[in-house]
Amino acid sequence: MKARVHVMLKTGVLDPQGEAVRHALGQLGFDGVEGVRQGKVIELDLTETDRAKAEKSVTEMCEKLLANTVIESYSVEIA
């Protein structure tokens, strides 16, 4: 089973990487970009075959390691 975790900074948290990307896009002539938020995607290959157990396990991984829940939000996809 595969899991995909999307981690993004929460709304209101300063995103210096996103701002740098927005600025660079403007320098390259892409003037219509008003804001950029940058995040990360983590893909996991799991041995678990039960979807509910897999989702619970990945959620625990996010809470303990994969996301800083103070400043980041995350979403989990199980496939």
PyRosetta script that sets phi, psi and omega in degrees:
from pyrosetta import init, pose_from_sequence

init()
pose = pose_from_sequence("MKARVHVMLKTGVLDPQGEAVRHALGQLGFDGVEGVRQGKVIELDLTETDRAKAEKSVTEMCEKLLANTVIESYSVEIA")
pose.set_psi(1, 145.7)
pose.set_omega(1, -179.8)
pose.set_phi(2, -114.5)
pose.set_psi(2, 146.9)
pose.set_omega(2, 175.9)
pose.set_phi(3, -129.4)
pose.set_psi(3, 143.9)
pose.set_omega(3, 175.6)
pose.set_phi(4, -126.1)
pose.set_psi(4, 128.2)
pose.set_omega(4, -179.8)
pose.set_phi(5, -114.6)
pose.set_psi(5, 127.1)
pose.set_omega(5, 175.2)
pose.set_phi(6, -105.3)
pose.set_psi(6, 124.2)
pose.set_omega(6, -179.6)
pose.set_phi(7, -119.6)
pose.set_psi(7, 128.6)
pose.set_omega(7, 179.8)
pose.set_phi(8, -135.4)
pose.set_psi(8, 151.6)
pose.set_omega(8, 171.9)
pose.set_phi(9, -65.5)
pose.set_psi(9, 143.9)
pose.set_omega(9, 178.7)
pose.set_phi(10, -67.3)
pose.set_psi(10, 153.8)
pose.set_omega(10, 175.7)
pose.set_phi(11, -57.4)
pose.set_psi(11, 134.4)
pose.set_omega(11, -179.6)
pose.set_phi(12, 95.5)
pose.set_psi(12, -14.4)
pose.set_omega(12, 177.1)
pose.set_phi(13, -87.4)
pose.set_psi(13, 129.1)
pose.set_omega(13, 179.7)
pose.set_phi(14, -57.0)
pose.set_psi(14, 132.3)
pose.set_omega(14, -179.5)
pose.set_phi(15, -119.7)
pose.set_psi(15, 84.0)
pose.set_omega(15, -177.4)
pose.set_phi(16, -62.7)
pose.set_psi(16, -33.7)
pose.set_omega(16, 177.8)
pose.set_phi(17, -67.0)
pose.set_psi(17, -43.0)
pose.set_omega(17, 177.7)
pose.set_phi(18, -61.3)
pose.set_psi(18, -41.6)
pose.set_omega(18, 178.9)
pose.set_phi(19, -65.2)
pose.set_psi(19, -38.2)
pose.set_omega(19, 177.4)
pose.set_phi(20, -64.5)
pose.set_psi(20, -40.1)
pose.set_omega(20, 177.9)
pose.set_phi(21, -65.1)
pose.set_psi(21, -44.6)
pose.set_omega(21, 178.9)
pose.set_phi(22, -59.1)
pose.set_psi(22, -44.2)
pose.set_omega(22, 179.6)
pose.set_phi(23, -63.2)
pose.set_psi(23, -45.7)
pose.set_omega(23, 180.0)
pose.set_phi(24, -62.2)
pose.set_psi(24, -39.6)
pose.set_omega(24, 177.6)
pose.set_phi(25, -61.6)
pose.set_psi(25, -40.7)
pose.set_omega(25, 176.8)
pose.set_phi(26, -62.2)
pose.set_psi(26, -40.9)
pose.set_omega(26, 178.3)
pose.set_phi(27, -63.9)
pose.set_psi(27, -28.6)
pose.set_omega(27, 179.3)
pose.set_phi(28, -86.9)
pose.set_psi(28, 2.3)
pose.set_omega(28, 176.4)
pose.set_phi(29, 97.7)
pose.set_psi(29, 5.3)
pose.set_omega(29, 177.5)
pose.set_phi(30, -92.6)
pose.set_psi(30, 84.1)
pose.set_omega(30, -171.0)
pose.set_phi(31, -80.9)
pose.set_psi(31, -14.8)
pose.set_omega(31, -173.7)
pose.set_phi(32, -85.8)
pose.set_psi(32, 7.9)
pose.set_omega(32, -177.6)
pose.set_phi(33, -94.1)
pose.set_psi(33, 113.7)
pose.set_omega(33, -178.1)
pose.set_phi(34, -91.2)
pose.set_psi(34, -24.4)
pose.set_omega(34, -179.2)
pose.set_phi(35, -160.0)
pose.set_psi(35, 149.8)
pose.set_omega(35, 177.1)
pose.set_phi(36, -135.6)
pose.set_psi(36, 133.2)
pose.set_omega(36, 171.6)
pose.set_phi(37, -117.1)
pose.set_psi(37, 127.8)
pose.set_omega(37, -179.1)
pose.set_phi(38, -106.6)
pose.set_psi(38, 139.9)
pose.set_omega(38, 179.6)
pose.set_phi(39, -137.6)
pose.set_psi(39, -161.4)
pose.set_omega(39, 178.3)
pose.set_phi(40, -141.0)
pose.set_psi(40, 154.6)
pose.set_omega(40, 176.3)
pose.set_phi(41, -120.8)
pose.set_psi(41, 130.2)
pose.set_omega(41, 178.8)
pose.set_phi(42, -118.4)
pose.set_psi(42, 124.4)
pose.set_omega(42, 178.0)
pose.set_phi(43, -107.0)
pose.set_psi(43, 132.4)
pose.set_omega(43, -177.8)
pose.set_phi(44, -122.5)
pose.set_psi(44, 135.1)
pose.set_omega(44, 170.6)
pose.set_phi(45, -99.0)
pose.set_psi(45, 119.7)
pose.set_omega(45, -174.5)
pose.set_phi(46, -112.6)
pose.set_psi(46, 148.1)
pose.set_omega(46, 174.9)
pose.set_phi(47, -85.9)
pose.set_psi(47, -17.7)
pose.set_omega(47, -179.6)
pose.set_phi(48, -61.3)
pose.set_psi(48, 138.0)
pose.set_omega(48, 179.5)
pose.set_phi(49, -108.2)
pose.set_psi(49, -14.8)
pose.set_omega(49, 177.8)
pose.set_phi(50, -88.0)
pose.set_psi(50, 119.3)
pose.set_omega(50, -174.7)
pose.set_phi(51, -59.5)
pose.set_psi(51, -44.8)
pose.set_omega(51, -178.2)
pose.set_phi(52, -64.2)
pose.set_psi(52, -42.2)
pose.set_omega(52, 178.5)
pose.set_phi(53, -65.6)
pose.set_psi(53, -40.3)
pose.set_omega(53, 179.1)
pose.set_phi(54, -62.5)
pose.set_psi(54, -45.1)
pose.set_omega(54, -179.6)
pose.set_phi(55, -63.6)
pose.set_psi(55, -40.9)
pose.set_omega(55, 178.6)
pose.set_phi(56, -63.5)
pose.set_psi(56, -43.7)
pose.set_omega(56, -179.5)
pose.set_phi(57, -63.9)
pose.set_psi(57, -44.5)
pose.set_omega(57, -179.9)
pose.set_phi(58, -66.9)
pose.set_psi(58, -37.5)
pose.set_omega(58, 176.3)
pose.set_phi(59, -60.9)
pose.set_psi(59, -42.0)
pose.set_omega(59, 176.6)
pose.set_phi(60, -62.7)
pose.set_psi(60, -39.9)
pose.set_omega(60, 177.2)
pose.set_phi(61, -59.8)
pose.set_psi(61, -42.8)
pose.set_omega(61, 179.4)
pose.set_phi(62, -63.0)
pose.set_psi(62, -45.7)
pose.set_omega(62, -177.6)
pose.set_phi(63, -65.3)
pose.set_psi(63, -32.1)
pose.set_omega(63, -175.6)
pose.set_phi(64, -95.2)
pose.set_psi(64, -27.2)
pose.set_omega(64, -172.2)
pose.set_phi(65, -144.6)
pose.set_psi(65, -46.9)
pose.set_omega(65, -167.4)
pose.set_phi(66, -73.1)
pose.set_psi(66, -25.7)
pose.set_omega(66, -179.9)
pose.set_phi(67, -132.1)
pose.set_psi(67, 142.5)
pose.set_omega(67, 171.8)
pose.set_phi(68, -90.0)
pose.set_psi(68, 95.5)
pose.set_omega(68, -170.0)
pose.set_phi(69, -68.2)
pose.set_psi(69, -7.7)
pose.set_omega(69, 175.2)
pose.set_phi(70, -70.9)
pose.set_psi(70, -41.0)
pose.set_omega(70, -175.9)
pose.set_phi(71, -119.7)
pose.set_psi(71, -6.7)
pose.set_omega(71, -176.8)
pose.set_phi(72, -122.5)
pose.set_psi(72, 149.3)
pose.set_omega(72, 169.8)
pose.set_phi(73, -113.0)
pose.set_psi(73, 161.2)
pose.set_omega(73, -178.9)
pose.set_phi(74, -145.1)
pose.set_psi(74, 158.9)
pose.set_omega(74, 172.5)
pose.set_phi(75, -135.2)
pose.set_psi(75, 149.9)
pose.set_omega(75, -176.3)
pose.set_phi(76, -120.0)
pose.set_psi(76, 132.8)
pose.set_omega(76, 173.1)
pose.set_phi(77, -119.3)
pose.set_psi(77, 130.8)
pose.set_omega(77, 176.6)
pose.set_phi(78, -112.6)
pose.set_psi(78, 130.3)
pose.set_omega(78, -179.9)
pose.set_phi(79, -128.8)
pose.dump_pdb("model.pdb")
